């Protein structure tokens, strides 16, 4: 793992690059973090993905808020004071519009990286990152070949930035996994999202796992080992079928 600095419109975004063993070039994956931020469990996912032959870029989407210590997944949402800081200090500046502006810089970094194989890249995101992964597929359709979302939230709402509204622009293959216990992606939203992508002719699959929102990361109280492994199976299948080798 290498920590780098990517210059965006709004400043310098610390980011992490994970390279496979051996010599490239390799297909690239842009990984969008969840709402708990950069921490060991998040870095472990990037490291593991790289072992399967992908160069992974993980940006810190909270860079606008300044340096921060790793957050505690057990308290950051449940303790009111911590939740208030998270929402006001960290979430508020990381708007979809701001992150999509950042994404151009992330994509440009990958395009200029000699170890990245030419062609479309993959995106994957978790929780808020799932929203951003799908949004990126509709915002940069000529550069993203596959987009995955795991326990992504608000994928089909009445808001103007709802990702399902971008379906007509998407060219990527899309995979979405929700949870049976997830107020941010209930069954009616799942159906609305699926219908939008079907109507737009997007190659996609939407599933619901028997887990709780946030199941992928080992440091969360809702971690589910079986569902986390299912996440790896589906993610590697998606990228294996779509990214250049």
C-alpha positions, 0 to 999 in steps of 0.5 A: 500500500502506498499513500499518495496525494491527488490534487482536486478542484478543492484541495489535496485528497489523501489516497491509497494505492494498492498494487498486486504482486509482480509487474503490471499493467493491471485493470484498475478499480476505484473504491469508494469508502463508507461513511465511517471513513478510512481505517484499518478494516477499509484498507484491508478490503483494498489490500485483498482486492489487489491480491486478485490482480487489480490496482486499487485506488481508495481516496479519502472522501472526507479530505475537505474536513481535515485530518481525523483519527479512525472513527469507532464504528460501534459508536459513531452513529449511535452516540449523538455527539459523535453522529452530529460531528460526523454529519456536520463536519464530514458528510456535509462537505462530501456532497455527491456533486463534490465527490463527482468533481473529485472523481474526475481527478481520480480517473485522471490519476488512473489514466496516467498511471503506467501500471493501469491497463488501458480500457474501462475501470471498475468502481465499488462502494459501500454504504454512501460509497455504493451511492457514489459508485453508481453515480460515477457510472452515470456521470463518467459512462465512457470511463467506467465499465463495471460498478458495484454497490454493497449496502448502498443507500438512497439509490432511488429517491425523489431527490435530483441527485438520485443515482437511478435517474442516471440510468439512461447514461450508464454503459457499465455493468451494474451490481447492487447488493442490499440487505434485508435489514436496511431502512436506506434501501427498502424493497420499494426502492430496490424495485424502483432502482431495478425498473429504472435500469431495466427501462434504460437497458443497463446490464445489471443485477440487484440482490438482497442479502440476509444481513444488516446494513454495513455487513462487509467490514469486520470492525462493524457491529453488523459484520456478517462473515458469510455475507462478506464472502458472498460480496467477494464472490460477486465483486470478483465475478463482476470485475472478472467478466468486464475489466480488461486483462 
